[in-house]
């Protein structure tokens, strides 16, 4: 597979101080403006798969379902500046 590159974009949220690997859009103290981030990613000529890079949340009963919900919400986001 010479010349083939695999690219993915790891995404997660943090609290602005520590690299916490929080679920995006979860209200756990995340600081990233996800609407603006998704706008920026959509404007890029190269589109790469988004990969959630998260720390385990032991009390979360259905983490795969939560990840699916996060991806759906990210896809639906549009900033208020986008027409």
N, C-alpha and C positions, 0 to 999 in steps of 0.2 A: 504494500500500500504506500509506495513512495509518493511523496508530494501531497498526500491526503492529510488534512488537519481536522481534528475534531475540536469544536469550540462550544462552550456552554457558558452561561452567565449565572454565577451563584448569586442568589438574592436572599436577603434577610434584613431584619430591622435591628436597631440597637438603641440605647438610651442616650447617646451622645457622649458618654464617658467610657463605657466598657463595650467590648466586642461580644455582645450577649447572644447573637444569633436568634433573635425573637421572630415569631411568626409575623409577617407583614400584616398591617391593618387589624391587628388583634387588640389594640388598646392596652398593651402591657408596658406602656411608657416609650414606645418607639418614636423616633424623631424624624424619620424620612418622609418627605412629601411624595407620596406614591403616585399621585396624579401627574405631577411634574416629571417624575422619574419615568413613568410609562410613556408620557409624551415624548421625552427625549429618546427613549429606546425605539419608539415607533419611527422617529425621524431618521434613524440611522440606516444607511444603505444596506448594511449587513445585518441580517436577523439571525439571532442565535437562540437556542432553547434556553428557557429560564429554568434554573434548578434551585429548589429551596435548600438552603444550607442552614440547618436548624439544630439547636440543642434539644435533647429530649426533655419533655415535660411529663414527669411521671404520673401526675394526676389527670392528664388528658386521656379520656377514654378512647377516642377514635381519631388518632393523629392523621391517618390517611384521608379520612373524610374532611378533616380540617384543612389539610393541604389542598385538596380539590377545591374547597370553598375559597381559599386564598387565591388560587389561580383564576377562578371564575371572577372574583371581585377585581383582581388586577386587570383582567381583560376588559372589564366593563368600565374601568376608570377613564375619565377624560378630564383634563384640567378645565377650569372655568375660562382659560384663555384660548382653548381649542374651539374652533367653530364647527 
